[in-house]
Amino acid sequence: MPIGLIESVDHEARGITRLDGKTIFVEGALPGEVVEYASYRKKPNYEMAHLVRVVTASPARVQPRCPHFGICGGCAMQHVDPAAQVAIKQRVLEDSLWHIGRVRPEHLLPPIQGAPWGYRHRARLGVRKVPTKGGMLIGFHEKKSSYIADIRSCLVLPPHVSDLLVPLRELFSALSIADRLPQVEVAVGEDCTALVLRILQPLNDKDEQLLRAFADRHGVVFYLQPKGPDTAYRFYPTPGPRLSYALPEFGLEMDFRPTDFTQVNHAVNRMLVRRAIRLLDPRPGERIADMFCGLGNFTLPIARRGATVVGIEGSEALVERGRQGAAANGLAERMEFGVANLFDCTPESLAALGPFDKMLIDPPREGAIEVVKALGENGPRRIVYVSCNPATLARDAAVLTTVKGYRFVAAGAVNMFPQTAHVESIAVFEK
């Protein structure tokens, strides 16, 4: 079997080596290591390979803490020291910016990072009845598979949620719809933990009794979702703690539904919001746009600093949640929300919103290319761009700098998902 020196890692945490001019991606290999590998997919320009043996190990290599690592697809970097994970992600960001966008920031921001374990306050877990494996399975999918990993604990979930995995197996096994319950979604708030059951047929009376007893015993709130995410409703207990998350530095608390998009890592999100607001520097008298605003994760903090904010989002439901949050936090007078598909943004539709002094952009993985292309000569003098995909950030940064005349002032990685290869980042552009 071939042996190679790992030069770097890609955006999925695979080691990169080269053989006869061909790029080889080796799963589980780290920069600086000499490894033996076996290819399982060969293409003209590259190969995908399994790691067979580490000949010379990186100092960053550690023993994975989870016994399911390598089978469960929820994590990809448990074999890497947490500090080294952050350094790798910063390098992935820098490489993406240069190789895709041919751009480099003037300054690198220190990476944002938090606790490496127990951070995941949102998760979508598969559920499947598999009699040959003892009944119900609940967990993430196995790597490269539609099968559910047979896990009984999860170290990236908060401990109290991980402790529910085995009791939930027993509960779901006892339900009449055990084979018609494909998914449970977890959402942890400040004062309660919500479990959303995706049910393909109604519960009977005994099922409902079992859910109520479980909720009382374990202190959780059950939601039922008979169809799409918007159909989820609170089943039991109906009165009780709100599902919310807080941004204490800004004196904010925001309610959300368990199927709404919110950041999975509350602690890192607080640090991210703090940095975004510091970089944006909103001031009284300024008019600021928050594009892809969601339910107001950045919009409300901007308003708290005294600026007037216009939040634009494609989801009517999230916009309504944003309006409610603004009212509940006493900020409605300084905020305006609108519903628009920003992937169809044009110079005319953007100009119709009026002039902005500054702009924050927080798009999904597809990026914000239409918003960026729609910016005119009188565009905002400062843009803070929060990204969950280094590739689309690089593409959009290239347009901002080479076409729209912005300086690429700074960028840095955000380790929102420790133990995974996912790279979030924040960048600043100025006229």
TADA-V399636 format. One record per helix or strand of 3 or more residues. SS is the DSSP state (A for helix, B for strand). FROM is the first residue (numbers start at 1). TO is the last residue. If there is no record, write none. Layout:
<<SS,FROM,TO> <SS,FROM,TO>>
This chain:
<<B,3,5> <B,14,19> <B,22,27> <B,34,42> <B,46,56> <A,82,101> <B,122,130> <A,131,133> <B,135,139> <A,159,162> <A,164,174> <A,178,180> <B,183,188> <B,193,198> <A,205,218> <B,221,225> <A,229,231> <B,233,236> <B,244,247> <A,248,250> <B,252,255> <A,266,280> <B,287,291> <A,299,304> <B,308,313> <A,316,328> <A,332,334> <B,335,339> <A,342,344> <A,347,351> <B,358,361> <A,369,374> <B,382,387> <A,390,402> <B,407,414> <B,424,430>>
